[in-house]
Amino acid sequence: MQIRRRQFAAWALGAPLLQQLSPASQAAAQPWPAQALTVVVPFAPGGSVDVAARLVMPRLAERLGQPVIIENMVGASGTIATQRVIKARPDGYTLLFGVASSVLVAPLVSPSKFHYDGLLELKPVAPVASSVFVLLARPGLAAGSADDLIELARQKPGRLTLGTDGIGTSLHLTGELIQQMSGTELVHVPYRSGPQVLIELAGGQIDLAVLPVALAQPFVQEGKVRALGVTSRQRLATLPQAPSLSETPALRNLEVEAWQGLLAPARTDTRIVKRLADEIAILQADPELARKLTEAGFKPMRMGHPQFLAYLEQEKKVLEDTIRKANIRMD
């Protein structure tokens, strides 16, 4: 009733009163959505996060009856895009297609540079999908399995190179976790993007890489790189030649699956967040979309708004522990 009274007062007394309302109240005082939405993707076109966004967002546009514009904003491991959405008007028209590296990890590894808390300054809406990572080897590396690699790395500490898409990203932390569990020492080589890592690995410039299955599987299938194992507990039908890394005794408890999901500025009206979460849930029940996500190397990830927030809070604790043990700092 309070919102309705404000609507009536704004109509009766003129626009100035409406202009005095907070952005969130203004958004609630008119039908939503009334215009196109912008979904900011924090990585380059063609990368795995972008692929997931472009599979799901056109269908969200159909559900909402408004265009959904994907805006790729590259730089600083996704933090530029993340901060853009944090500072956006909380009216439901600017959203983040977020991942852990920019929402959770960056402020942990570089608190003096990234002055934000992703769980306080963003409102988790719903996860869209999760992606599994794969440990890859260059052509000709004398390691046909994860067991072989661990033995080789122990014989040559600090000599094998491992490429990821940057310092403090989910891929970097996965590489650190593999080293911690296996008692090995690899040289981390950070790149600006996953596709760049893949090209360098196929060309033999680096020895190893951790990359999303969705990005790597064409190169694996064409024999340009070799898959030593995936980070999920189960083998993947889309990459049948790769065992689970957890089948390797030294990595028995390893399990990493990275989420991609929608987040909004923190003060976005709860009703808008619920509407978005409900629409995502409907999309995830579509077998055709699930099939396309699976074929692209993703798994549909179903979770309501409160559960998504609790999931991210727990993940943040795990990431803090991994970062502390690996002493990862960008400051």
N, C-alpha and C positions, 0 to 999 in steps of 0.2 A: 504493500500500500504506500509506503514511503516514496518509492520510485514513481508511482503513478501521480502522487500529489506534486512531485517536482516537475513531472512532465506537464501537468496542467498549469502550474504556475509559470513555467517557461513560456507556454503558449499564450497565456493570458497577459503576462507582463512584458513580453518581448524577448528578443534574442539575448540581450545583455546578461540576463540571469542564467541562461543555459551556458553562456561562455564562462560564468564563474564556477561552474561545476568542474570537478576533477575529470581528467580524460576518461577514467574508468566509468564514472557516473554518466558522462556524456554518451559513451558507447552503450551503456545499459538503457539510456533514455530513447533509443531509436532502434529499429529492427536491425538485427545482425544476422548474416552479413549483408551490407548494402552496397559493397564495392569489391573490387579485386583484392585478394590477399597476396602478400609477398612472403615466400618461404625462403629464408637465407640458408644456403648450403655452404659450409665453411671450407670446402675443398673444390678443386678444379673439375670442370666437366670431364666425364669419362671415368673418374675414379669410382671406387665401390660405393661410397656414401652418396655420390651424385646419382649412380645407377638406381639405388634403392629409392631415392627421392622421386626420380622420374617415372618409376613404376607405380608409385602410390599416389603422388600429388594430383595427376590428372583425374583420377577417380574420386579424390576428395573434392575437386572442383565440381564434378558432376553431382555429387551429393549435396553440396552447398548451394549450387546454382549460381556460382560466381567464379571468375577465372582465378587460378592459383599460379602466380608467377614465381618461377624458381630463379633466385639471384645467387649466382656463384661468387663468393667473396673469398679470395685466396690470400693467405699470409699468416705468419706467426703461429703455425700449427692450429689454425682455426680460431685463434683468439680475437682476431680483428672482427670476424663475423659475429662471434659470440657477444662481444662488447657492443656491437651495433644494435643487436636485438635487446640487450639489457637497457640501452638508452632510448629505445624506441617508445613511442606512445603506447600505453597499455590498452589499446582499443580493439585488440583481436585481429588486426590487419597486418601485423608484422610478426612472424614466427621464426623460430630457429629449428632447422633440421639438425639436431645436435648429436654429438658423440662425447665419450668420456674424456678424450684428450683435451678438448677445449673447455668443457663445462666443469670437469672435476680436477684434472691433472695439472693443467697449467698454473693455477694459483698455488698448488702445493709445491711445485718444483721451482717456481719463481715468484714468491709472494711480494717481493719488492717491486716487481715489474707489472704484475697483473693484480690490480687492487680490486678484486671482486670475488664474491663467493657465489658460485653457480647455483647452489641450492637455496640461497637467500634472495638473490636478485633475478632469478628466473623461476617460473612456475612450471614444473613438469606436467605435460598434458597426457601423453600416452606414448609408449614405445611403439615402433612400427615393425622393426625386424631386428634380428641379431645376425651377426656375421661371424664365421669361424675363420681363424687364421691358419696359415700353413707355413711350415719351416721348409725353405727351399735351398737347394745347392746349385752351384754353377756347373755347367758341363765340364766333365773331366775331374771333378773333385773326388779324391780317393775315399769316398764314404757313400756306400749304397743304402745305408739305413741310419736311423737316429743313433742306434747303438754304435755303429762304425764312427759316426761323427763325434760322439762323446769320447770315444777312445782316442781318435785323432787329435781332438782339441786338448785332451789331457796331456798328450805327448808334445804338443806345440802350444803351450799357454801363451796367450797374447799375440799369436801370429795369424790366426784366421780372422777374417773381417766379416762383420754382420751389418747389412744395410737395412735401414727402416726409413720411414717418412719424416723423421725429425726427432729432436731431443724431447723427452717427456710425453710422447704420444703413446697411445695404447699399444702400438706395435713395438715401440722401444721397451715399454715395461714388460711386454710378453717375452722379448728377448732376454731381458734381465732376469725374469723369473726362471726361464729355461737354464740360464747360467747358474743361478743360485741353487736350483734343485739338482743339477748335474755336477756341480763342483768344477765348472769349466770357466775359462777366461777368454772371451772374444773381444775383438776391437770393434766398437760401435762406429758405424759410418752413417751419419744422418744426411738425408736428402730432403729436397723440398716437397716431393710427391711420391706416391706409390708407383705410378707408371715409370718414373725416372729410375727408381730402384730396380724395377723389373728389367728394364733395358740394360742397365749396367751389369746386372747379374747374368743375363743371357750372353752379354759380351765378354764375360770373364773378368771384369774390373773389380768385382768383390766375390767373396767365397760363398756367402750365405745371405739369406734374407728372411724376414718374417713379413708376410703380406696377407691381405684378405684373400680367401679362396675365390671370391667373385672376380677379383682382378687377375689372379695368377692362373686360373684353370686353363685359359686358351694356350698360354705358353707351355704349361705342363703337357697338355694333350698333343701339342705339336713337337714335343721333345726338346724344346729350347732350354728348359730348366728341369731339374728333378725335384719331385716332392718327397721329402723325408718323413713327413707326418703332419696331421692336422691337430688343432688344439681342442677339439671336442672329444667327449668321452666315446662317442660312436664314430665309426667310419662314415664317410659321406658317399651317397649314391652318385653324386656329381663328380667325385674325384676318387673312384674306387681303387686306384693304384696306391693311394696314400693311407697307411695305417693311422690309427690314433696314436699320438705321442705318449699317451698314458699306457700304452702297451709296452713301452720301454721301461725296464725296471727302475732306472734312475729318475724317471719322470712319471711315476705311477699315479700320483695325485694331481697331475697337471690337468686343468680344465679352464679354458679361456674362450668366452664368447662375448663379442662386443656389440653393445646395443646401438641402434640409431632410433631417434624418436623426436617428437615435437615438443618444444618448450616455448613458453610465452613470457613476455616481461612480467615481473613479479606482481604488479598491481592490476593485472588483467582480471576483468570481472569473472567470478566463479562460474556463472551461467554460461559464459562463452567457452570457458575451459571444458565444462561438462559436455557442451554440445560437440565440441571438437573431439573429445575422447569417445563419445558415443558414436560419432560418424566413423572414426578410425576402427572401433570395435566391429561395426557393421562391415567395413571393407575387409577386415581380417577374416571374417566368416565366409568370404567369397572364395570358392575352390579354385577358380581361374586365376585370381590374383595370387593365391598361395602357391599355385603351380609355377607361375612366372617368377616369383621370388625364389622358390626352391631351385629352379633351373639356373638362376643367376648367382646361386651360391649363398642365399640367405634363408633364414627361418622366420616365418611369421612369429611375432612375439606379442602375446595377448596379456594385457595387464591394465587394470583400471587406474585412474589418476592417483588415489591414495596408495595403492600397491606399488605404483611406479616410483613415487617419492620414497617409500620405505626401501625399495630395491636400490635406489641411487645412494641413499644414506649408508646402507650396508657396503655398497661397492666402494664408497669413498674411504671407509675404514680399511678395507683390504689394500687399496691403492696407497694409502698413507704408510702402511707397513712395508710394502714392496719398495717404495721410494726411499724410506728411511734405511732399509737394509742395503740398498744399492747406492746410497748416498748420491742420489741424482739431484743436482742443483744447476739452475741456469743463471743465478744471480752472480 
